[in-house]
């Protein structure tokens, strides 16, 4: 791999975190019914049932978006490496 800025072959490839996205899902009907029953039981037992019975919460799923970057060790230039361009086979093989 060569640097597009200076043409040097002294380059490294790194995976850089672009960002994160969190999808939140609610507890649904069963979770709401569980929380209502928990509240009723807590009132009847003066809050002692809350020591054992925990509140239903939704679920979270986090996705991390990564990008492959090339970094020149000589000039310090950085560039994005496109998928399929690195290590691709020459086109003459598939003719």
N, C-alpha and C positions, 0 to 999 in steps of 0.2 A: 504494500500500500504506500502511496506517495502523497505528500502534502500538496493540496491544490494551490497553496500560497507560495511556497519556496521550492517545492519539488523534492524535498528530502525524504528519505526512506525511514527515518528514525521517528516512527509514529506509534502511538498506543491507541487501543480501542477500549472505551469505558461505557458502562451502562449508567445513564443519568436519569434520576427520578423526575418526571415531568409534572406530576401532580397526583392527587388522590380524589376519589369520588366515593361517597358513602350513600348507600341505599338503605333507607329505614322502612321497616314494615311494622304495622301496628299489631296489637294483640288480638284483634278480631272479636267476634261475638263470645266465644268461649272464654277469652281472657277478661272481657268486661264482666261476664257473669261470675267468674272466679273472684274478681276484685269486689264485686257487689256482695258476694257471700262472705268474703273476708271481712269487709266492713261491718256487716251485720253481726258476725261472730265476735268481732272485736268490741262492739258495743255491749254485747251480752256478757262478755268475760272481762270487761273493764280493761281491754287492751292487752291482756296476757296472751291471747292467741297470736298476736303479732310477733311474738318471740319465735314461734315455730313456722307460721304460715306467711310466706313472702309474697309480695305483690308481683303480679304478672307484668312483664315488660315486653316490648317488641324486640325484634331482632335487627341487627345491623350487619351489613356486608360491605366491606371496603375493597375497592379495586384500586390498584396502583398502576399508573401509566408510565412506562419507561421508554427512553429513547437511546439509541446507540450513537455515540459521538466518537469522532476521531480527534486525537490531540497530537499535534506536532511537538516533539521534544526540543527541536532546534529554534523555531520561531514563535511557539506558543499559540499558534492558530488552532481554532476548533471548528469542526464542521460536522453536520449530520450525515450519518451513513445510511443510505437508502437500502431498504430490504431487497434482497435478490441481487444487488450489485456486488456484494462481497462474496467471493468464492463461487461465482456463477460459472457454469461450463461454457466454452466457446460455442458459437452458433453453428460452426461447420460440422460438429458431431451429429447434429440432428437432421442433416439434409438427406 
